[in-house]
């Protein structure tokens, strides 16, 4: 009761979610007479994981490749491929996000890097500002799903499952989400008569654009095929990709210079510190839940209602969507995983499948009020109000929910890429 009361009260008072978790944990520990040093110990234990080193490496690689002009080259290449289709720049937006997902693993980085270029371009071409902003935000949900993915790393650490298998499990859901969004773009573009490029790009232009962009695609390829092929661990793949992106930006494209590196490293350090502190604080809260046997109590309550794995997974989806609107994804994963994983194991739900479903649901929360980080970044970049954004985003929320239903109902299809791993 203390946990619930303090958590809800601090949340209603408007504290950031990291402070809500910290305050709740501190009050509980003080009330139970546990020495406060336990807080510091549990925070350190939560962050003391070699696998978590992948997070700063992926963030650093994304920052380097963005500053190195990689985003512009990818946009130009995608425009050559799909710019002639009705709603061409909308399709470019989604396609770039699919590729950029293999660079950053972060939705906020995606919407910021791509939005600053594509939203003004789409408005100039005659697209509604609301539509341009909405598709930029919606496509950013793909970045935390297609590997490398920061939230997949967090789930792998908490659930003690293979991060390589998590990465493999995210490939098909990310492609499904992108494909459904492109279908929605085509439908809305045809209905609203959005523009398209009148002429297809010539084969010579496509070949030239591909030649210029091919080096940009090698970075994500290093991570994806290195991990799936068993050549690298996720952490090692991130380190190799950082070195490659430095060589690409400094010596090949030459749009990155040494003077930019201190700023890039500083921004990476700030983002990493925030993520690590969130992980550590959430681990304290998860330890408290385990001490109070909350996971076992909830597991018994759910299994007393039904043992059908499909129904339980659908109930989980509803919970994830609700939690995703109110809580940051990393915190939600650390808190919910120890609670729900025993339930899933009891009814035969694969822990990798549960992780993919959880992460996709929470990624959708990035674009929903009241705390969707990508929603606020997109509104700032697109210069529209949240109210206008909400009216424009619902068709793409619908496609994302259809994606969730598909990945929930067809686990063997979704997890097929994991069969290639050792």
Long-range contacts (C-beta under 8 A, 24 or more apart in sequence): 2-27, 2-28, 2-31, 3-28, 3-288, 3-289, 3-292, 11-326, 17-326, 17-327, 17-328, 17-331, 17-371, 18-277, 18-278, 18-281, 18-328, 18-331, 21-281, 21-282, 21-284, 21-285, 21-331, 21-335, 22-281, 22-284, 24-285, 25-281, 25-284, 25-285, 25-288, 28-288, 29-288, 39-284, 42-280, 42-283, 42-284, 42-287, 43-277, 43-280, 43-281, 43-283, 43-284, 44-280, 45-283, 46-279, 46-280, 46-281, 46-282, 46-283, 46-284, 46-334, 47-276, 47-279, 47-280, 47-283, 49-157, 50-235, 51-153, 51-156, 51-157, 51-163, 51-234, 51-235, 52-153, 52-157, 52-276, 52-279, 53-235, 53-238, 54-148, 54-153, 54-163, 54-234, 54-235, 54-238, 55-150, 55-153, 55-272, 55-275, 55-276, 56-268, 56-269, 56-272, 57-235, 57-238, 57-239, 57-241, 57-242, 58-104, 58-105, 58-106, 58-148, 58-150, 58-238, 58-241, 59-104, 59-105, 59-106, 59-109, 59-150, 59-268, 59-271, 59-272, 60-242, 60-264, 60-265, 60-268, 61-103, 61-104, 61-219, 61-238, 61-241, 61-242, 61-245, 62-103, 62-104, 62-105, 62-106, 62-109, 63-109, 63-264, 63-267, 63-268, 64-242, 64-245, 64-246, 64-249, 64-256, 64-264, 65-103, 65-104, 65-216, 65-219, 65-245, 65-248, 65-249, 66-103, 66-104, 66-109, 66-113, 67-249, 67-255, 67-256, 67-260, 67-264, 68-245, 68-248, 68-249, 68-250, 68-253, 68-255, 68-256, 69-249, 69-253, 69-255, 69-256, 70-103, 70-216, 70-219, 70-245, 70-248, 70-249, 70-253, 71-96, 71-100, 71-113, 71-114, 71-117, 72-117, 73-212, 73-213, 73-216, 73-253, 74-99, 74-100, 74-213, 74-216, 75-114, 75-117, 75-118, 76-209, 76-212, 76-213, 77-209, 77-210, 77-212, 77-213, 77-216, 79-197, 80-201, 80-205, 80-206, 80-209, 81-201, 81-206, 83-196, 83-197, 83-201, 84-196, 84-197, 84-198, 84-199, 84-200, 84-201, 85-186, 85-196, 86-186, 86-189, 86-190, 86-194, 86-196, 87-127, 87-185, 87-186, 87-188, 87-189, 87-190, 87-194, 87-196, 88-195, 88-196, 88-197, 89-118, 89-121, 89-122, 89-125, 89-127, 89-132, 90-122, 90-127, 90-131, 90-132, 90-135, 90-182, 90-185, 90-188, 90-189, 90-194, 91-182, 91-185, 91-186, 92-118, 93-118, 93-122, 93-135, 93-136, 93-139, 93-185, 94-135, 94-139, 94-142, 94-178, 94-181, 94-182, 94-185, 95-178, 95-182, 96-139, 97-139, 97-140, 97-142, 97-143, 97-178, 98-139, 98-142, 98-146, 98-174, 98-175, 98-178, 99-217, 99-220, 100-143, 101-142, 101-143, 101-144, 101-145, 101-146, 101-147, 101-149, 101-174, 101-220, 102-146, 102-147, 102-148, 102-219, 102-220, 102-221, 102-223, 102-224, 103-219, 103-220, 104-143, 105-143, 105-144, 105-147, 105-148, 105-149, 105-150, 106-143, 106-144, 106-150, 107-140, 107-141, 107-143, 107-144, 107-363, 107-366, 107-373, 107-374, 108-140, 108-366, 108-373, 108-374, 108-377, 109-143, 110-139, 110-140, 110-142, 110-143, 110-374, 111-136, 111-137, 111-140, 111-374, 111-377, 111-378, 111-381, 112-377, 112-381, 114-139, 114-140, 115-377, 115-378, 115-381, 115-382, 116-381, 119-381, 119-382, 125-195, 126-194, 126-195, 127-194, 127-195, 128-192, 128-392, 129-382, 129-383, 129-384, 130-382, 130-384, 130-388, 130-389, 130-391, 130-392, 131-188, 131-192, 131-194, 131-392, 132-382, 133-378, 133-379, 133-381, 133-382, 133-384, 133-389, 133-392, 134-378, 134-389, 134-392, 134-393, 134-395, 134-396, 135-181, 135-185, 135-396, 136-378, 136-381, 136-382, 137-366, 137-367, 137-374, 137-375, 137-377, 137-378, 137-389, 137-393, 137-396, 138-181, 138-367, 138-393, 138-396, 138-397, 138-399, 138-400, 139-178, 139-181, 140-366, 140-367, 140-374, 140-378, 141-177, 141-363, 141-364, 141-366, 141-367, 141-374, 141-400, 142-174, 142-177, 142-178, 144-329, 144-359, 144-363, 144-366, 145-170, 145-173, 145-174, 145-177, 145-359, 145-360, 145-363, 146-170, 146-171, 146-174, 146-175, 147-171, 147-223, 147-224, 147-227, 148-223, 148-234, 148-237, 148-238, 149-359, 150-275, 150-330, 151-329, 151-330, 151-333, 151-359, 151-362, 151-363, 152-355, 152-359, 153-234, 154-279, 154-330, 154-333, 154-334, 155-333, 155-337, 155-355, 155-358, 155-359, 156-355, 158-286, 158-333, 158-334, 158-337, 158-338, 159-337, 159-341, 159-351, 159-354, 159-355, 161-351, 161-352, 161-355, 162-352, 162-421, 163-234, 164-227, 164-228, 164-233, 164-234, 164-421, 165-352, 165-418, 165-421, 166-352, 166-355, 166-356, 167-224, 167-227, 167-228, 167-234, 168-227, 168-228, 168-415, 168-417, 168-418, 168-420, 168-421, 169-352, 169-353, 169-355, 169-356, 169-414, 169-415, 169-417, 169-418, 170-356, 170-359, 171-224, 171-417, 172-407, 172-413, 172-414, 172-416, 172-417, 173-356, 173-360, 173-403, 173-407, 173-414, 176-403, 176-406, 176-407, 177-360, 177-399, 177-400, 177-403, 180-399, 180-400, 180-402, 180-403, 181-396, 181-399, 181-400, 183-399, 184-395, 184-396, 184-398, 184-399, 188-395, 215-248, 215-252, 215-253, 216-248, 218-244, 218-248, 219-244, 219-245, 219-248, 228-417, 228-420, 228-421, 230-421, 230-422, 275-330, 278-328, 278-330, 278-331, 279-330, 279-334, 281-331, 282-330, 282-331, 282-334, 282-335, 283-334, 285-334, 285-335, 286-334, 286-335, 286-337, 286-338, 289-335, 289-338, 289-339, 290-338, 294-339, 295-338, 295-339, 295-340, 295-341, 295-342, 296-342, 298-339, 298-340, 298-343, 299-339, 299-342, 299-343, 299-346, 302-343, 303-343, 303-346, 303-347, 307-346, 307-347, 308-347, 309-344, 309-347, 309-348, 309-349, 310-408, 310-409, 312-343, 312-344, 312-347, 312-349, 313-344, 313-349, 313-354, 313-357, 313-408, 314-408, 316-340, 316-344, 316-354, 316-357, 316-358, 317-357, 317-361, 317-404, 317-405, 317-408, 320-357, 320-358, 320-361, 320-362, 321-361, 321-364, 321-365, 321-401, 321-404, 323-362, 323-365, 324-361, 324-362, 324-363, 324-364, 324-365, 324-366, 324-368, 325-365, 325-368, 325-369, 325-370, 325-371, 325-372, 326-370, 326-371, 327-365, 327-371, 328-371, 328-373, 329-359, 329-362, 329-363, 329-365, 329-366, 332-362, 332-365, 333-358, 333-359, 333-362, 350-411, 350-415, 352-415, 352-418, 353-411, 353-414, 353-415, 356-407, 356-414, 356-415, 357-404, 357-407, 357-408, 360-403, 360-404, 360-407, 361-404, 364-397, 364-400, 364-401, 364-404, 367-393, 367-396, 367-397, 368-397
